């Protein structure tokens, strides 16, 4: 029963990520429901969603570009290093401490998602971040991505548009960089005993199926309503995690 539930949620999460993002809000509590602690669920979710991220980044790679004098290759390297740092910090975090951090991380990710969905105004003229500032912003986002990852898409789009990219280019670039930063994290996570391979494989298959399905539905669904739904899930999960926090 738990396996079927996990697969169904993974399909939904994959479709949700393809349509608007926020799939990790569903996967994290579901993986915890299968018996994992918060740390193991976060690591397993990151590894399981990686194949879909690679496929998404590869599909739109031709639109990705550098920002304000900072080449795409430089952003690539920064993301790899930052993702590895974040993953290493996560593995060094005791499960009990991470369990207490999770409600705050989900709250932050939900707030970022809401801001990016309804309040953030894309940059229209000129670059506001210099190349060094854009590089530092991407490094910090990558560390957060390797550690937890919720809301990194909106954080990257915000930083890249402030560095002069158009929204379309920033969206394609963040898809590439999200896969890159998680590649370095997953390369570290595969050696962790906290990675539950059976659940990761089930989730990966389900999320990939859902991602393909979601990509085909993207022009036939009210994205605004979907974003409200995702924020509602994040808010409910935040409250639940705070109530259950040790």
Backbone as CSV, one residue per row, in Angstrom:
resi,resn,N_x,N_y,N_z,CA_x,CA_y,CA_z,C_x,C_y,C_z
1,UNK,0.828,-1.202,0.000,0.000,0.000,0.000,0.869,1.261,0.000
2,UNK,1.887,1.271,0.855,2.781,2.430,0.918,3.511,2.628,-0.402
3,UNK,3.859,1.506,-1.078,4.552,1.590,-2.360,3.668,2.209,-3.422
4,UNK,2.407,1.798,-3.476,1.467,2.358,-4.451,1.227,3.843,-4.188
5,UNK,1.112,4.192,-2.911,0.930,5.601,-2.561,2.130,6.427,-2.993
6,UNK,3.330,5.911,-2.730,4.542,6.634,-3.100,4.625,6.820,-4.610
7,UNK,4.299,5.775,-5.365,4.348,5.866,-6.823,3.347,6.898,-7.335
8,UNK,2.114,6.859,-6.786,1.083,7.796,-7.222,1.481,9.238,-6.914
9,UNK,2.020,9.470,-5.720,2.450,10.815,-5.344,3.619,11.265,-6.209
10,UNK,4.517,10.333,-6.545,5.662,10.668,-7.396,5.201,11.097,-8.787
11,UNK,4.190,10.404,-9.321,3.635,10.788,-10.625,3.077,12.201,-10.545
12,UNK,2.310,12.453,-9.485,1.731,13.792,-9.312,2.829,14.842,-9.144
13,UNK,3.842,14.521,-8.336,4.924,15.477,-8.089,5.690,15.783,-9.374
14,UNK,5.918,14.757,-10.196,6.607,14.972,-11.466,5.818,15.879,-12.383
15,UNK,4.503,15.659,-12.453,3.647,16.513,-13.274,3.614,17.927,-12.722
16,UNK,3.545,18.037,-11.414,3.489,19.342,-10.763,4.769,20.129,-11.015
17,UNK,5.912,19.459,-10.959,7.182,20.133,-11.237,7.236,20.628,-12.673
18,UNK,6.721,19.821,-13.590,6.730,20.218,-15.002,5.814,21.409,-15.244
19,UNK,4.706,21.464,-14.503,3.727,22.520,-14.722,4.062,23.808,-13.985
20,UNK,4.434,23.686,-12.705,4.634,24.903,-11.914,5.690,24.781,-10.831
21,UNK,6.148,23.584,-10.515,7.107,23.389,-9.437,6.416,23.025,-8.136
22,UNK,7.222,22.760,-7.098,6.664,22.460,-5.786,6.392,20.991,-5.528
23,UNK,6.848,20.110,-6.405,6.599,18.683,-6.214,7.219,18.120,-4.954
24,UNK,8.318,18.718,-4.505,8.981,18.219,-3.296,8.114,18.401,-2.057
25,UNK,7.153,19.347,-2.102,6.238,19.527,-0.983,5.391,18.269,-0.755
26,UNK,5.127,17.536,-1.842,4.353,16.308,-1.735,5.240,15.112,-1.399
27,UNK,6.418,15.072,-1.997,7.277,13.904,-1.840,7.864,13.773,-0.439
28,UNK,8.269,14.884,0.146,8.926,14.825,1.451,8.057,14.138,2.513
29,UNK,6.795,14.589,2.716,5.985,13.906,3.735,5.622,12.477,3.354
30,UNK,5.497,12.205,2.047,5.159,10.841,1.624,6.301,9.883,1.917
31,UNK,7.528,10.307,1.645,8.682,9.472,1.957,8.821,9.275,3.463
32,UNK,8.515,10.307,4.229,8.542,10.168,5.679,7.456,9.189,6.147
33,UNK,6.321,9.171,5.452,5.236,8.251,5.780,5.661,6.791,5.588
34,UNK,6.600,6.552,4.654,7.060,5.179,4.424,8.021,4.699,5.504
35,UNK,8.358,5.576,6.453,9.185,5.162,7.578,10.520,5.857,7.704
36,UNK,10.814,6.797,6.802,12.096,7.504,6.862,12.027,8.677,7.822
37,UNK,13.196,9.076,8.342,13.250,10.344,9.061,13.394,11.464,8.035
38,UNK,13.349,12.713,8.499,13.355,13.856,7.585,14.628,13.923,6.750
39,UNK,15.776,13.603,7.358,17.041,13.661,6.641,17.081,12.652,5.507
40,UNK,16.699,11.410,5.783,16.703,10.369,4.761,15.694,10.687,3.658
41,UNK,14.537,11.238,4.019,13.518,11.585,3.030,14.020,12.679,2.099
42,UNK,14.719,13.664,2.646,15.249,14.756,1.834,16.308,14.253,0.856
43,UNK,17.202,13.400,1.336,18.255,12.836,0.484,17.656,11.959,-0.599
44,UNK,16.707,11.104,-0.238,16.082,10.200,-1.195,15.287,10.976,-2.240
45,UNK,14.576,12.016,-1.815,13.812,12.837,-2.744,14.716,13.523,-3.755
46,UNK,15.834,14.065,-3.278,16.782,14.745,-4.163,17.305,13.793,-5.232
47,UNK,17.708,12.595,-4.820,18.244,11.612,-5.766,17.171,11.141,-6.735
48,UNK,15.948,10.950,-6.243,14.880,10.406,-7.069,14.421,11.388,-8.142
49,UNK,14.439,12.679,-7.838,13.973,13.684,-8.790,15.050,14.084,-9.798
50,UNK,16.268,13.626,-9.576,17.376,14.036,-10.430,17.190,13.675,-11.907
51,UNK,16.770,12.440,-12.262,16.614,12.114,-13.685,15.663,13.052,-14.418
52,UNK,14.550,13.403,-13.781,13.596,14.311,-14.413,14.201,15.699,-14.597
53,UNK,15.011,16.144,-13.640,15.668,17.450,-13.759,16.643,17.471,-14.928
54,UNK,17.372,16.376,-15.096,18.313,16.286,-16.214,17.572,16.356,-17.541
55,UNK,16.457,15.619,-17.639,15.680,15.615,-18.880,15.137,17.007,-19.193
56,UNK,14.651,17.698,-18.164,14.109,19.045,-18.358,15.199,20.023,-18.794
57,UNK,16.339,19.969,-18.120,17.449,20.856,-18.472,17.979,20.592,-19.870
58,UNK,18.073,19.321,-20.244,18.595,18.953,-21.565,17.656,19.429,-22.672
59,UNK,16.356,19.321,-22.436,15.369,19.716,-23.443,15.476,21.203,-23.789
60,UNK,15.687,22.036,-22.774,15.737,23.476,-23.032,17.118,24.078,-23.036
61,UNK,18.143,23.231,-23.216,19.527,23.698,-23.069,19.915,24.759,-24.092
62,UNK,19.291,24.734,-25.268,19.682,25.690,-26.310,19.302,27.126,-25.953
63,UNK,18.383,27.289,-25.004,17.977,28.637,-24.599,18.783,29.159,-23.415
64,UNK,19.552,28.289,-22.775,20.323,28.687,-21.601,21.511,29.554,-22.007
65,UNK,21.909,30.454,-21.118,23.004,31.363,-21.455,23.629,31.908,-20.168
66,UNK,24.730,32.635,-20.328,25.372,33.294,-19.207,24.616,34.549,-18.827
67,UNK,25.148,35.276,-17.835,24.444,36.459,-17.342,25.424,37.585,-17.048
68,UNK,25.246,38.713,-17.728,25.982,39.946,-17.447,27.499,39.739,-17.398
69,UNK,28.020,39.076,-18.417,29.460,38.848,-18.490,29.914,37.575,-17.815
70,UNK,29.029,36.909,-17.101,29.353,35.639,-16.439,28.891,34.518,-17.364
71,UNK,29.836,33.722,-17.877,29.498,32.708,-18.864,28.671,31.581,-18.269
72,UNK,27.976,30.856,-19.140,27.205,29.694,-18.700,28.138,28.646,-18.102
73,UNK,29.336,28.523,-18.665,30.302,27.568,-18.114,30.687,27.942,-16.684
74,UNK,30.866,29.236,-16.429,31.194,29.685,-15.071,30.052,29.390,-14.112
75,UNK,28.821,29.654,-14.538,27.654,29.346,-13.717,27.556,27.842,-13.462
76,UNK,27.920,27.075,-14.462,27.926,25.610,-14.367,28.875,25.162,-13.252
77,UNK,30.101,25.674,-13.300,31.117,25.290,-12.307,30.700,25.741,-10.911
78,UNK,30.207,26.968,-10.800,29.755,27.493,-9.507,28.657,26.607,-8.928
79,UNK,27.733,26.167,-9.779,26.613,25.341,-9.324,27.083,23.968,-8.857
80,UNK,28.044,23.394,-9.569,28.587,22.094,-9.177,29.225,22.177,-7.794
81,UNK,30.061,23.208,-7.599,30.767,23.361,-6.315,29.773,23.652,-5.193
82,UNK,28.853,24.589,-5.435,27.869,24.936,-4.409,26.983,23.761,-4.031
83,UNK,26.525,22.990,-5.021,25.693,21.829,-4.739,26.420,20.800,-3.902
84,UNK,27.708,20.593,-4.204,28.510,19.645,-3.422,28.694,20.120,-1.987
85,UNK,28.923,21.425,-1.821,29.076,21.981,-0.465,27.792,21.782,0.334
86,UNK,26.660,22.093,-0.288,25.378,21.934,0.398,25.109,20.496,0.789
87,UNK,25.425,19.560,-0.111,25.219,18.137,0.181,26.111,17.676,1.317
88,UNK,27.366,18.141,1.319,28.295,17.760,2.382,27.822,18.289,3.735
89,UNK,27.320,19.530,3.741,26.796,20.101,4.984,25.587,19.307,5.467
90,UNK,24.725,18.904,4.523,23.543,18.116,4.885,23.941,16.793,5.522
91,UNK,24.902,16.101,4.928,25.330,14.811,5.467,26.000,14.969,6.827
92,UNK,26.538,16.153,7.089,27.158,16.399,8.384,26.186,16.899,9.436
93,UNK,24.913,17.077,9.036,23.896,17.549,9.968,23.242,16.363,10.665
94,UNK,23.280,16.286,11.986,22.612,15.186,12.706,21.122,15.148,12.376
95,UNK,20.539,13.945,12.211,19.113,13.835,11.860,18.190,14.614,12.776
96,UNK,18.494,14.639,14.078,17.635,15.363,15.014,17.608,16.849,14.742
97,UNK,18.770,17.413,14.434,18.846,18.846,14.135,18.131,19.147,12.829
98,UNK,18.334,18.282,11.826,17.676,18.505,10.543,16.160,18.425,10.683
99,UNK,15.678,17.494,11.522,14.239,17.374,11.749,13.668,18.666,12.315
100,UNK,14.439,19.336,13.168,13.973,20.612,13.719,14.058,21.747,12.695
101,UNK,14.972,21.615,11.730,15.124,22.635,10.695,14.071,22.520,9.602
102,UNK,13.584,21.305,9.349,12.692,21.069,8.215,11.470,21.988,8.193
103,UNK,10.748,22.175,9.310,9.594,23.090,9.238,9.970,24.488,8.765
104,UNK,11.124,24.987,9.215,11.567,26.320,8.800,11.969,26.333,7.324
105,UNK,12.606,25.242,6.863,12.992,25.155,5.459,11.771,25.103,4.553
106,UNK,10.759,24.327,4.950,9.532,24.243,4.156,8.795,25.579,4.171
107,UNK,8.784,26.252,5.323,8.173,27.578,5.405,8.876,28.548,4.464
108,UNK,10.210,28.527,4.469,10.980,29.401,3.586,10.693,29.077,2.122
109,UNK,10.686,27.782,1.783,10.439,27.370,0.395,9.037,27.771,-0.047
110,UNK,8.055,27.631,0.837,6.686,28.022,0.503,6.588,29.520,0.272
111,UNK,7.258,30.293,1.127,7.256,31.742,0.969,7.917,32.160,-0.338
112,UNK,9.029,31.514,-0.674,9.717,31.809,-1.933,8.834,31.464,-3.120
113,UNK,8.142,30.316,-3.026,7.261,29.904,-4.118,6.124,30.912,-4.298
114,UNK,5.529,31.357,-3.182,4.439,32.325,-3.260,4.934,33.646,-3.833
115,UNK,6.097,34.078,-3.377,6.676,35.324,-3.882,6.945,35.237,-5.390
116,UNK,7.575,34.130,-5.806,7.888,33.973,-7.214,6.648,33.817,-8.082
117,UNK,5.579,33.235,-7.525,4.370,32.980,-8.302,3.499,34.225,-8.470
118,UNK,3.424,35.058,-7.427,2.417,36.115,-7.447,2.935,37.528,-7.181
119,UNK,4.138,37.661,-6.627,4.581,38.989,-6.210,5.834,39.483,-6.917
120,UNK,6.689,38.560,-7.394,7.946,38.986,-7.997,7.690,39.611,-9.360
121,UNK,8.272,40.780,-9.593,8.169,41.448,-10.885,9.484,41.284,-11.631
122,UNK,9.454,40.624,-12.807,10.692,40.404,-13.556,11.387,41.711,-13.911
123,UNK,12.711,41.656,-13.935,13.499,42.826,-14.334,13.252,43.121,-15.807
124,UNK,12.983,44.370,-16.141,12.669,44.724,-17.525,13.786,45.519,-18.202
125,UNK,14.563,46.217,-17.441,15.586,47.050,-18.053,16.908,46.906,-17.330
126,UNK,17.928,46.591,-18.124,19.280,46.593,-17.590,19.559,45.521,-16.558
127,UNK,20.820,45.409,-16.179,21.241,44.446,-15.174,21.442,45.147,-13.844
128,UNK,20.978,44.507,-12.797,21.110,45.079,-11.466,22.208,44.375,-10.664
129,UNK,22.586,43.181,-11.072,23.652,42.438,-10.401,24.884,42.415,-11.297
130,UNK,26.034,42.743,-10.728,27.285,42.632,-11.473,27.636,41.156,-11.620
131,UNK,28.635,40.879,-12.454,29.054,39.483,-12.646,29.500,38.837,-11.333
132,UNK,30.338,39.492,-10.510,30.716,38.882,-9.232,29.518,38.651,-8.305
133,UNK,28.589,39.624,-8.275,27.407,39.480,-7.425,26.518,38.341,-7.910
134,UNK,26.367,38.218,-9.230,25.566,37.127,-9.788,26.208,35.778,-9.478
135,UNK,27.539,35.723,-9.557,28.244,34.483,-9.236,28.079,34.106,-7.775
136,UNK,28.176,35.104,-6.882,28.002,34.845,-5.449,26.571,34.396,-5.153
137,UNK,25.601,35.049,-5.790,24.203,34.670,-5.585,23.975,33.223,-6.022
138,UNK,24.523,32.849,-7.185,24.348,31.483,-7.665,25.038,30.472,-6.751
139,UNK,26.180,30.845,-6.197,26.895,29.949,-5.285,26.073,29.693,-4.019
140,UNK,25.508,30.752,-3.453,24.707,30.608,-2.238,23.428,29.811,-2.517
141,UNK,22.797,30.077,-3.664,21.600,29.318,-4.045,21.944,27.840,-4.242
142,UNK,23.111,27.580,-4.819,23.533,26.200,-5.055,23.785,25.451,-3.755
143,UNK,24.359,26.146,-2.764,24.559,25.524,-1.452,23.207,25.153,-0.849
144,UNK,22.260,26.096,-0.915,20.915,25.826,-0.419,20.274,24.678,-1.205
145,UNK,20.504,24.657,-2.521,19.944,23.596,-3.351,20.481,22.227,-2.983
146,UNK,21.783,22.139,-2.718,22.366,20.865,-2.319,21.927,20.436,-0.941
147,UNK,21.580,21.417,-0.101,21.174,21.117,1.273,19.696,20.742,1.376
148,UNK,18.839,21.524,0.694,17.402,21.268,0.784,16.730,21.358,-0.583
149,UNK,16.813,22.484,-1.241,16.359,22.578,-2.623,15.009,23.201,-2.868
150,UNK,14.127,23.256,-1.860,12.815,23.837,-2.094,12.897,25.312,-2.459
151,UNK,12.302,25.692,-3.587,12.284,27.096,-3.994,13.490,27.558,-4.785
152,UNK,14.415,26.654,-5.125,15.623,27.105,-5.836,15.313,27.652,-7.220
153,UNK,14.256,27.130,-7.862,13.916,27.612,-9.196,13.598,29.095,-9.197
154,UNK,12.764,29.517,-8.262,12.390,30.929,-8.193,13.554,31.792,-7.746
155,UNK,14.382,31.268,-6.840,15.554,32.018,-6.414,16.493,32.265,-7.596
156,UNK,16.707,31.230,-8.414,17.607,31.382,-9.559,17.030,32.306,-10.620
157,UNK,15.734,32.169,-10.927,15.120,33.052,-11.921,15.212,34.506,-11.459
158,UNK,14.979,34.741,-10.172,15.074,36.109,-9.644,16.488,36.652,-9.810
159,UNK,17.488,35.852,-9.427,18.878,36.311,-9.510,19.308,36.513,-10.958
160,UNK,18.940,35.598,-11.838,19.366,35.682,-13.239,18.707,36.845,-13.973
161,UNK,17.432,37.105,-13.677,16.797,38.263,-14.318,17.385,39.567,-13.783
162,UNK,17.764,39.582,-12.507,18.423,40.772,-11.962,19.814,40.960,-12.557
163,UNK,20.385,39.880,-13.103,21.688,39.974,-13.761,21.546,40.262,-15.250
164,UNK,20.316,40.504,-15.704,20.122,40.957,-17.072,19.492,39.975,-18.032
165,UNK,19.214,38.739,-17.608,18.595,37.775,-18.508,17.102,38.058,-18.646
166,UNK,16.549,37.668,-19.797,15.098,37.698,-19.948,14.518,36.530,-19.157
167,UNK,13.224,36.589,-18.884,12.585,35.532,-18.098,12.689,34.193,-18.816
168,UNK,12.522,34.202,-20.140,12.580,32.945,-20.892,13.965,32.315,-20.795
169,UNK,15.013,33.125,-20.983,16.382,32.610,-20.894,16.699,32.182,-19.469
170,UNK,16.243,32.979,-18.486,16.497,32.640,-17.089,15.840,31.317,-16.718
171,UNK,14.635,31.064,-17.236,13.941,29.814,-16.931,14.700,28.619,-17.497
172,UNK,15.193,28.748,-18.728,15.956,27.659,-19.323,17.290,27.465,-18.604
173,UNK,17.933,28.572,-18.234,19.222,28.496,-17.546,19.074,27.847,-16.181
174,UNK,18.028,28.214,-15.456,17.850,27.636,-14.107,17.557,26.150,-14.192
175,UNK,16.884,25.691,-15.262,16.643,24.256,-15.407,17.952,23.494,-15.590
176,UNK,18.849,24.066,-16.393,20.157,23.446,-16.592,20.947,23.444,-15.290
177,UNK,20.986,24.587,-14.609,21.787,24.717,-13.393,21.216,23.897,-12.233
178,UNK,19.888,23.727,-12.191,19.282,22.903,-11.140,19.744,21.461,-11.271
179,UNK,19.791,20.967,-12.518,20.281,19.611,-12.730,21.748,19.473,-12.384
180,UNK,22.511,20.519,-12.683,23.951,20.496,-12.414,24.231,20.469,-10.913
181,UNK,23.587,21.379,-10.164,23.854,21.431,-8.721,23.384,20.152,-8.033
182,UNK,22.294,19.569,-8.504,21.828,18.329,-7.907,22.669,17.131,-8.339
183,UNK,23.334,17.248,-9.491,24.225,16.164,-9.917,25.357,16.002,-8.922
184,UNK,25.933,17.118,-8.488,27.030,17.032,-7.527,26.518,16.549,-6.179
185,UNK,25.296,16.971,-5.811,24.724,16.505,-4.548,24.439,15.010,-4.595
186,UNK,23.838,14.562,-5.697,23.501,13.136,-5.832,24.762,12.282,-5.870
187,UNK,25.822,12.799,-6.495,27.086,12.050,-6.535,27.615,11.789,-5.128
188,UNK,27.292,12.671,-4.197,27.689,12.481,-2.800,26.667,11.606,-2.079
189,UNK,25.390,11.823,-2.368,24.330,11.093,-1.677,24.344,9.592,-1.961
190,UNK,24.831,9.182,-3.141,24.808,7.748,-3.477,25.669,6.929,-2.521
191,UNK,26.569,7.569,-1.801,27.410,6.856,-0.839,26.850,6.946,0.583
192,UNK,25.695,7.601,0.718,25.116,7.770,2.051,24.182,6.608,2.394
193,UNK,24.277,6.092,3.599,23.335,5.052,4.030,21.927,5.595,4.215
194,UNK,21.775,6.922,4.193,20.450,7.532,4.338,19.641,7.481,3.042
195,UNK,20.296,7.143,1.926,19.593,7.036,0.647,18.899,5.677,0.574
196,UNK,17.585,5.677,0.481,16.797,4.454,0.398,16.542,4.151,-1.083
197,UNK,17.279,3.204,-1.621,17.296,2.965,-3.051,15.950,2.492,-3.606
198,UNK,15.266,1.623,-2.896,13.999,1.105,-3.411,12.987,2.232,-3.591
199,UNK,12.836,3.058,-2.557,11.903,4.184,-2.659,12.366,5.204,-3.693
200,UNK,13.688,5.384,-3.809,14.219,6.336,-4.790,13.885,5.886,-6.214
201,UNK,14.023,4.590,-6.493,13.734,4.085,-7.841,12.248,4.191,-8.159
202,UNK,11.403,3.850,-7.190,9.958,3.967,-7.385,9.587,5.415,-7.677
203,UNK,10.153,6.319,-6.886,9.871,7.740,-7.058,10.391,8.259,-8.395
204,UNK,11.580,7.830,-8.783,12.173,8.293,-10.039,11.314,7.896,-11.234
205,UNK,10.841,6.651,-11.239,9.994,6.183,-12.347,8.689,6.963,-12.372
206,UNK,8.057,7.096,-11.213,6.792,7.823,-11.146,6.941,9.285,-11.538
207,UNK,7.979,9.944,-11.039,8.185,11.359,-11.329,8.483,11.589,-12.805
208,UNK,9.211,10.659,-13.436,9.509,10.790,-14.869,8.235,10.667,-15.694
209,UNK,7.395,9.685,-15.348,6.115,9.527,-16.045,5.263,10.781,-15.865
210,UNK,5.186,11.248,-14.631,4.406,12.451,-14.359,4.950,13.676,-15.057
211,UNK,6.282,13.760,-15.145,6.896,14.905,-15.807,6.553,14.966,-17.287
212,UNK,6.589,13.816,-17.947,6.230,13.759,-19.375,4.763,14.145,-19.560
213,UNK,3.907,13.593,-18.695,2.478,13.888,-18.770,2.223,15.369,-18.498
214,UNK,2.900,15.914,-17.483,2.719,17.313,-17.141,3.171,18.246,-18.245
215,UNK,4.272,17.888,-18.911,4.772,18.717,-20.005,3.758,18.809,-21.141
216,UNK,2.993,17.734,-21.339,1.983,17.735,-22.396,0.732,18.507,-21.993
217,UNK,0.524,18.643,-20.686,-0.668,19.342,-20.191,-0.438,20.827,-19.958
218,UNK,0.800,21.270,-20.118,1.170,22.610,-19.671,0.337,23.715,-20.313
219,UNK,-0.175,23.467,-21.530,-0.971,24.495,-22.200,-2.470,24.281,-22.000
220,UNK,-2.844,23.312,-21.169,-4.265,22.987,-21.015,-4.734,23.060,-19.563
221,UNK,-3.976,23.685,-18.698,-4.337,23.733,-17.283,-4.154,25.146,-16.752
222,UNK,-4.978,25.536,-15.822,-4.886,26.866,-15.230,-3.721,26.876,-14.237
223,UNK,-2.595,27.447,-14.664,-1.390,27.420,-13.837,-1.563,28.226,-12.557
224,UNK,-2.364,29.289,-12.617,-2.565,30.117,-11.420,-3.245,29.308,-10.312
225,UNK,-4.263,28.533,-10.682,-4.935,27.695,-9.699,-3.992,26.630,-9.150
226,UNK,-3.151,26.085,-10.034,-2.190,25.076,-9.604,-1.208,25.665,-8.603
227,UNK,-0.785,26.897,-8.838,0.150,27.534,-7.918,-0.507,27.782,-6.547
228,UNK,-1.782,28.181,-6.562,-2.505,28.324,-5.296,-2.556,26.992,-4.552
229,UNK,-2.784,25.920,-5.304,-2.859,24.586,-4.711,-1.522,24.202,-4.078
230,UNK,-0.430,24.480,-4.783,0.904,24.149,-4.278,1.203,24.930,-2.994
231,UNK,0.858,26.217,-2.995,1.094,27.039,-1.800,0.256,26.521,-0.629
232,UNK,-0.966,26.090,-0.924,-1.801,25.513,0.121,-1.184,24.261,0.721
233,UNK,-0.608,23.414,-0.148,0.062,22.207,0.331,1.259,22.579,1.196
234,UNK,2.035,23.546,0.729,3.210,23.980,1.487,2.838,24.547,2.843
235,UNK,1.758,25.337,2.880,1.315,25.926,4.144,0.835,24.841,5.110
236,UNK,0.055,23.891,4.583,-0.451,22.810,5.429,0.696,21.945,5.944
237,UNK,1.657,21.669,5.062,2.808,20.863,5.463,3.637,21.590,6.522
238,UNK,3.793,22.906,6.359,4.540,23.691,7.340,3.901,23.600,8.722
239,UNK,2.586,23.792,8.768,1.871,23.717,10.046,2.018,22.326,10.659
240,UNK,1.825,21.285,9.829,1.929,19.928,10.322,3.318,19.614,10.859
241,UNK,4.348,20.076,10.153,5.723,19.811,10.584,6.066,20.565,11.869
242,UNK,5.552,21.781,12.005,5.790,22.515,13.257,5.100,21.834,14.427
243,UNK,3.912,21.289,14.209,3.182,20.614,15.273,3.878,19.324,15.707
244,UNK,4.554,18.668,14.741,5.213,17.402,15.039,6.700,17.561,15.344
245,UNK,7.202,18.782,15.239,8.638,19.019,15.442,9.055,18.596,16.845
246,UNK,10.258,17.955,16.956,10.755,17.540,18.268,11.111,18.732,19.160
